[in-house]
Amino acid sequence: MDTNYLQLFVDETSFTNRMVLGTLLPAKIWEPLPHFFQTWLRNYTSGTLVYFITSLLWSFYVYFYKHNVYVPKGVLATIREGDHTLQPIGGRKFVAGKVMDSASTLPPRLASYLHCRHPSLPHLRHAIPSRKAVLLQIYVAMKAMPWYCALPTISEYMVENGWTRCFPRISDVGWFSYVLNLGFYLVLVEFGIYWMHRELHDIKPLYKYLHATHHIYNKQNTLSPFAGLAFHPLDGILQAVPHVIALFLVPMHFTTHIGLLFIEAIWTANIHDCVDGKMWPVMGAGYHTIHHTTYRHNYGHYTVWMDWMFGTLRDPCEEENKKI
């Protein structure tokens, strides 16, 4: 590949390094570093910011600002404080003790609503993540973050050296080819992440020593947006590797590839909040919560297609119907 053409990649990463690091850190910290380590530091600082900003904003929105949005319509018309009998609009009565016994099966926002309005129902407190669970998730994620950031740094190095099929400008291939190749890239990534995730469950040593770190969060009261990056470092890297492998197979726009890697942080925060967006065929939090409770279903990433193709799909709507 022509040296001048490869220089376009180096110029782009150098510009991004200056823009991010120059904004966040004193020049004397990052300017003396070699280009490779500047790129790693940029990925680390921006990745950490994306993790905390996304998780904090989403947690505030879901658990506090809009906690009552997720209460099913027609429920909770009145609550008699004397005997804690819940009187839904539909006419059925639920004794508080029975509700508390099945609190873990309640929609988490309903339990949050009950606890906020009626803290005398103690067991319902456990339907939302505790501070201890969230702090543990942050600790695990931040311990792994320096290692996570090695992957995009290495992928950028390979792109800059012409080892991949990346191109720097959409104009190099045209919009039609860009969209077509992006579609192929996403299919390959979806396929790769599905099977990587599934094998992390099926191969017992991989599960025991890597993936089990993430699956200690196996109930609604332990899952939160902060759990999205709470993995063993090698586990997190393995699940992101399909993004890099696809660069060798499909022509891919460089900036789009880097953007998709950081969208991962936003996406994983979203699918660990237990709120089912019900946007088929998106593999949202409703599907992923089932994965964290059954361990054998819904391994997919962005969509349900791979689970549907390989027989591991479990629909949250069907699960809710079984409970009724």
MARRO-698290 format. One record per atom (N, C-alpha, C): residue in one letter; x, y, z. Coordinates in steps of 0.02 Angstrom, whole numbers, plus 50000, padded with zeros to 5 digits. Example, Ala and Ser with C-alpha at 12.3 -4.5 7.8 and 13.67 -1.06 7.14 Angstrom:
2
A506604971650390
A506154977550390
A506604983550390
S506424988850354
S506844994750357
S506455000250394
// end
This chain:
324
M500424994050000
M500005000050000
M500445006250000
D500245011449963
D500645017449956
D500765020850023
T501385023250033
T501575026450097
T501155032650110
N501035036650058
N500635042750066
N499925041050086
Y499665035550059
Y498985033450077
Y498965031350150
L499455027550173
L499485025350243
L499565031250290
Q499905036450266
Q500005042350308
Q499335045650326
L498835044650284
L498165047450300
L497895044450365
F498025037950376
F497805034850438
F498185037750498
V498845038450489
V499255041150544
V499045048250560
D498915052150508
D498705059150519
D498045059350557
E497585054750541
E496945054750574
E497005052750648
T497405047650662
T497485045650733
T497875050950771
S498355054150739
S498735059550773
S498275065450789
F497845067150742
F497365072550755
F496895070850813
T496645064650813
T496195062550867
T496565062550934
N497195060350934
N497585060450996
N497655067551022
R497825072150977
R497905079150999
R497245082051024
M496705080450990
M496065083251009
M495845080751078
V495905074151090
V495675071251154
V496165072751210
L496805070951199
L497295071851253
L497435079151267
G497435083251214
G497555090351224
G497005093651264
T496405090851261
T495845093551299
T495845091151371
L496065084951382
L495975081751448
L496605081751491
L497205082051459
L497815081151498
L498325086651482
P498755088351529
P499295093051514
P499765090251461
A500015094551419
A500435092451362
A501055088751385
K501335090651443
K501955087451466
K501865080151483
I501235077951493
I501105070951509
I501105066651446
W500795069051393
W500685064751335
W501115066351274
E501325072551265
E501715074251205
E502375070451199
P502745069151254
P503375065451246
P503285058051228
L502685055551235
L502575048351223
L502615046651149
P502855040651132
P502815038351062
P502085038051038
H501995038250973
H501325038450944
H500885032650968
F501165026650972
F500785020750993
F500495021751063
F500905024351109
F500685025151178
F500225031151186
Q500305036151143
Q499815041651142
Q499125038951123
T499125034451074
T498485031451052
T498175027351108
W498585023351143
W498315019551199
W498035024151253
L498405029451270
L498185034051322
L497535037551301
R497485039351237
R496855042251212
R496275037351218
N496385031151199
N495865026151205
N495665024951278
Y496165024951322
Y496025023851393
Y495615029651424
T495835035751412
T495485041451441
T494785042251412
S494725041551347
S494065042351316
S493615036451333
G493895030351336
G493495024551355
G493235025051426
T493655027451472
T493445028351541
T492885033551546
L492965039051509
L492455044251510
L491795041651482
V491835038051426
V491215035351396
V490875030651445
Y491265026351479
Y490985021651527
Y490615025251583
F490945030051614
F490635033451672
F490065038051651
I490155041751598
I489615046351578
I489005042551556
T489095037451514
T488525033451491
T488175029951549
S488565026651592
S488255022751646
S487915027251697
L488235032951714
L487935037551762
L487295040651736
L487315043051674
L486725046251646
L486155041251638
W486315035251614
W485795030251604
W485505027851671
S485925027051721
S485695024951788
S485245030351818
F485455036651812
F485035042151838
F484365042351803
Y484375041551737
Y483755041951699
Y483285036151717
V483555030151722
V483135024251733
V482915023551805
Y483385024351852
Y483245022851922
Y482945028551961
F483045034751937
F482805040451975
F482325044851936
Y482565047751881
Y482165052651845
Y481535049651815
K481595043651787
K481015040551753
K480835033851783
H480955032951848
H480825026351877
H480105024251871
N479635029051871
N478935027251868
N478685025851798
V479105027251748
V478895025951678
V478815018551666
Y479185014451702
Y479195007251689
Y478695003451732
V478255006951769
V477715003651805
V477175001951755
P476964995551751
P476454993651703
P475814997751712
K475514999751659
K474895003651662
K474334999551693
G473925002951732
G473364999551763
G473524996351829
V474144997251854
V474344994151917
V474434999651969
L474284998052032
L474395002452088
L473925008452088
A473295007252093
A472825012752101
A472835015352172
T472825010752221
T472845012852291
T473275008052331
I473535010452386
I473895006152434
I473645007952503
R473365003152539
R473125004252606
R473695002852654
E473925007852689
E474505007152731
E474405002152788
G473785001352811
G473664997152868
G473864989952857
D473654986952802
D473814979952791
D474244978852729
H474474984452699
H474914984052640
H474594980152583
T473934980752575
T473614977352519
T473654981852458
L473894979152403
L473944982952341
L473304981952301
Q473004987452278
Q472364986952243
Q472454989452171
P472574985052124
P472634987252054
P471964989552027
I471994993351973
I471384995751941
I470964989951916
G471294984651895
G470934978951867
G470494975351918
G470564976751982
G470124973752031
G470444968252071
R471014965352049
R471334960052087
R471724963052144
K471784959352199
K472164961752257
K472784957452266
F473314960752287
F473934957252300
F474154959052371
V474234954052413
V474474955352480
V475224956652477
A475444961552516
A476144963752510
A476624957952521
G476484953552568
G476934947952581
G477044943652520
K476504942552482
K476574938452422
K476974942052369
V476874948652365
V477264952352317
V477994952152335
M478144952852400
M478834952952421
M479174946252408
D478804940852415
D479094934252403
D479314933452331
S478974936952286
S479144936252215
S479444942652187
A479764946552232
A480024953052210
A480524952352154
S480904946952154
S481424946252102
S481124945352033
T480474943452030
T480164942551965
T479784948751943
L479734953751986
L479394959851967
L479824963751917
P479504967551872
P479894972251832
P480274976851879
P480924977851868
P481324981451917
P481084988451930
R480804991751880
R480564998551891
R479934998651933
L479534993251930
L478944992751973
L479164991952046
A479664987752057
A479914986952124
A480224993352150
S480574996952106
S480865003352126
S480325008252146
Y479795008352107
Y479235012752121
Y478925011252189
L478815004752202
L478525002752266
L478975004752324
H479615003652315
H480075005252370
H480105012752382
C480125016752329
C480175023952338
C479545026752371
R478965024152352
R478345026752380
R478165023452446
H478395017252456
H478205013552516
H478805009652542
P479275013252574
P479885009952598
P479755004852652
S479145004552679
S478984999552729
S478934992552700
L478964991952633
L478984985352601
L479724983652590
P480074981052640
P480814980652638
P481084976352583
H480764970652567
H481064966052518
H481084968952448
L480644973852435
L480624976752369
L481234981052355
R481604982852406
R482214986752395
R482704982952351
H482684976352354
H483194972352321
H483074971352247
A482544974452219
A482414973752148
A482824978652107
I483174983352138
I483634987752102
I484334986652129
P484844988252090
P485534986752111
P485724990452175
S486064987052218
S486314990252280
S486944994252264
R487114998752309
R487725002652300
R488334998052299
K488314992852341
K488874988152344
K488974984652277
A488424982552245
A488474979152180
A488754983752127
V488524990052127
V488764994852077
V489504996352087
L489714997352149
L490424998752162
L490864992952142
L490634986852152
L491024981052130
L491074980952054
Q490534982452019
Q490544982751946
Q491044987951921
I491044993751953
I491524999051934
I492234996751945
Y492354993552002
Y493024991052018
Y493274986051966
V492844981251948
V493044976151899
V493164979351831
A492724983951811
A492784987151746
A493414991351741
M493564995151794
M494144999651792
M494804995651796
K494784989951830
K495384985751832
K495534982851763
A495014981751724
A495104978851657
A495194984051602
M495004990351615
M495004995551564
M495684996351529
P496254996551564
P496884997351528
P497014991751477
W496784985751493
W496874980051447
W496374980451389
Y495754982451404
Y495274983251350
Y495554987951296
C495864993451318
C496074998651272
C496674996551229
A496984990951247
A497534988351206
A497274986051138
L496654983451136
L496394980751073
L496304986051019
P495934991551033
P495884996650980
P496554999850964
T497005000151012
T497665002950999
T498054998650950
I498014992050960
I498354987450915
I498024987450846
S497364987750846
S497004987850781
S497184994150742
E497254999850776
E497465005950741
E498175005350714
Y498605002150753
Y499295001050730
Y499304996850666
M498894991550665
M498874987250606
M498584991050545
V498094995250558
V497814999250503
V498335004050476
E498695007450521
E499195012350500
E499765009050460
N499875002650471
N500404999150435
N500154995450373
G499514996150357
G499244993350296
G499114985950298
W499014983150358
W498904975950363
W498174974050355
T497734978750356
T497014977250352
T496724979850287
R496074979350280
R495734981750220
R495384988350232
C495604992050283
C495304998450299
C495455003750245
F494995008450238
F495115014250196
F494955020550237
P495325026050223
P495255031950266
P494675036550248
R494455036550185
R493935041250163
R493375037550128
I492765039350144
I492185036150110
I492215037450035
S492485043150016
S492525044849945
S492975039949907
D493395036249942
D493835031349909
D493435025649879
V492845024149907
V492455018449883
V491755020449861
G491505026249883
G490825028249868
G490335026049922
W489775029649926
W489295028349980
W488965021449974
F488815019349913
F488485012849904
F488935007249930
S489575007349910
S490035002149933
S490155002750008
Y490175008850034
Y490265009750106
Y489705006550145
V489085007850126
V488505005050162
V488484997450155
L488634994950094
L488624987750082
L489154984250125
N489764986950125
N490294983950164
N490164984550239
L489864990050260
L489684990850331
L489194985350352
G488714983750307
G488234978450322
G488584971750329
F489054970150283
F489434963950287
F489844963750352
Y490154969350368
Y490574969850428
Y490154968350490
L489564971450495
L489134970450554
L488884963250559
V488744960150502
V488534953050503
V489104948650529
L489714949950505
L490294946050528
L490414947150603
V490344953350626
V490444954850697
V489904951450738
E489284951650715
E488734948450751
E488854940950757
F489054937850701
F489194930750700
F489774929050747
G490314932950742
G490904931650783
G490774932550857
I490414937750876
I490284938950947
I489814933650975
Y489324931550934
Y488864926250956
Y489254919950975
W489684917750929
W490044911450941
W490584912250994
M490904918050997
M491394919151050
M491054918951118
H490484922351123
H490104922551186
H489854915551204
R489604912051155
R489334905351168
R489894900551191
E490474900851160
E491024896451180
E491294898251249
L491244904551268
L491434906551336
L490984903351388
H490394901151367
H489954897351411
H490064889851403
D490144887551342
D490154880351329
D490824877151348
I491374880751341
I492024877951360
I492134879451434
K492094874351474
K492074875351547
K492654879251576
P493284877851556
P493824881951584
P493764889351567
L493534890951505
L493444897951487
L492914901251530
Y492374897451543
Y491854900351586
Y492104901251658
K492434896051684
K492644896151753
K493144901651767
Y493634902451723
Y494184906951737
Y494104913951705
L493644914651658
L493544921051625
L492834923751633
H492364920351602
H491694923351595
H491294923351660
A491454918951706
A491094918751770
A491154925251808
T491694928951796
T491784935551829
T491194940051813
H490954939751752
H490394943951731
H489724941151755
H489674934651760
H489024931651775
H488874931051850
I489284934151892
I489064934851961
I488474939651965
Y488384943551912
Y487804948051908
Y487254944251872
N486864940451910
N486384935851879
N485664937051901
K485534942651932
K484854944451951
K484734951851937
Q484094953751935
Q483944960651920
Q484224965351974
N484294962952035
N484544967252088
N485304967852087
T485644964452042
T486364965152035
T486564967951967
L486124967851919
L486274970551853
L486164978051852
S486614981651820
S486534988851811
S486944990851750
P486864997051725
P487274999251669
P488024998651682
F488234999051746
F488944998651762
F489204991451752
A488764986551748
A488984979651737
A489184978451665
G489044983151620
G489164982051550
G489894980651532
L490364983351570
L491074982151556
L491414978451614
A491024975651658
A491304972051716
A491474964851696
F492034964051660
F492264957651636
F492974956351660
H493174950151658
H493884948451660
H494194951751598
P494784954851603
P495074958351545
P495104954251481
L495324947951487
L495394943751427
L494704942151398
D494204941251441
D493524940051418
D493274945951376
G493354952051402
G493134957951365
G493484958651299
I494134957151298
I494514957651235
I494274952351185
L494184946251208
L493964940851163
L493294942551131
Q492844945551169
Q492184947051140
Q492204952951092
A492734956951095
A492804962551048
A493244960750988
V493604955150992
V494064953150939
V493714952550870
P493084950150865
P492774949950799
P492764956650762
H492744962250798
H492784968750766
H493444969550728
V493984966850756
V494644967450725
V494734962350670
I494524956150682
I494584950950631
I494224952950567
A493644956150574
A493254958250516
A493634963250472
L494104966950501
L494494971750462
L494924968350409
F495094962050419
F495504958450372
F495084955150317
L494424955150326
L493984951650279
L493554956350237
V493394962150264
V492924966650230
V493234973650227
P493204977050169
P493424984050167
P493004988250215
M493334991950260
M492974995350312
M493255002350322
H492805007150331
H493015014050344
H493325014450414
F493925017150417
F494315017250479
F493955020650537
T493705026650525
T493375030450579
T492745026850602
T492385023750557
T491775020150575
T491955014250621
H492505010850604
H492725005150646
H492875007450717
I493255012850725
I493415015450791
I492785017650828
G492335020950792
G491705023050822
G491295017250847
L491275011850809
L490885005950830
L491185002650893
L491845002850899
L492155000150959
L491935003951022
F491875010551015
F491665014551073
F490915014251084
I490535012951031
I489815011951039
I489685005751081
E490155001051079
E490094995051121
E489974996851194
A490345001851219
A490275003851289
A489575006451303
I489305010251256
I488625012951265
I488115007251261
W488205002851213
W487734997351203
W487724992651263
T488314990851289
T488334986251345
T488024989251408
A488094995751416
A487754999051473
A486994998451465
N486754999251405
N486034998951392
N485744992051404
I486084986751384
I485784980051388
I485844976951457
H486164980551504
H486214977851572
H485774981651622
D485294985551597
D484864989351642
D484204985951658
C484084980051628
C483484975951639
C482844979151611
V482894984651575
V482304987851546
V482204985351475
D481654982051462
D481514979151396
D481224984451350
G481624986651301
G481394991651254
G480904988951203
K480874982451194
K480414979151148
K480454982051078
M481064982151051
M481184984650983
M481454978950940
W481024974150922
W481224968550882
W481504970950815
P482054968150789
P482434962350813
P483044964050856
V483014969650890
V483594971750931
V483654967250992
M484264965051006
M484414960851064
M484504965551124
G483934967951150
G483954972851204
G484024969751272
A483904974051324
A484014971851393
A483544966251414
G482944966051386
G482484960651403
G482774953851386
Y483064953351327
Y483394947151306
Y484014945751348
H484414951051360
H485044949851394
H484944948251468
T484414950751498
T484274948951567
T484124941551572
I483774938751522
I483644931551520
I484314927751515
H484774930451475
H485434927251469
H485774926851537
H485714932051577
H486054932251641
H485704927851694
T485104925651679
T484744921451728
T484704914151707
T484764912751641
T484734905751619
T485424903151597
Y485874907651576
Y486554905951554
Y486584902351487
R486024900251459
R486034895951399
R485654899051341
H485464905251346
H485064908351293
H485314915451278
N485134917851219
N485234924951201
N485964927051207
Y486384923751167
Y487094925451166
Y487244931251118
G486754933151078
G486864938051025
G487064944951050
H487224949251002
H487494955851020
H486984961351005
Y486934963350943
Y486464968750926
Y485774966150908
T485734960250879
T485084957750855
T484964950550879
V484354948250868
V484154941550889
V484304936350835
W484564938450776
W484584933850720
W485024927750732
M485604928550761
M486044922850772
M485744917850821
D485444920250874
D485114915650920
D484534912150887
W484174915650844
W483624912550807
W483884907050761
M484434908650726
M484724903850678
M484984897550712
F485284898450771
F485634892850804
F485244890050864
G484614891950870
G484174888650918
G484264890550991
T484534896351005
T484644898351075
T484234904451095
L483754906351054
L483364912351068
L482814910851119
R482754915251169
R482184915051215
R481904922151219
D481274922851202
D480944929351196
D480684931551265
P480844937751286
P480594940051351
P479844940651355
C479514942051298
C478784942351298
C478474935551314
E478764930251286
E478524923551300
E478634921751373
E479204924151401
E479344922751471
E478834926151516
E478644932251499
E478154935851539
E477474932351535
N477304929851475
N476654926451467
N476624920051508
K477194916651516
K477214910551556
K477074911951629
K477274917951652
K477194919651723
K476474921651741
I476104923651689
I475414925951702
I474964920051717
// end
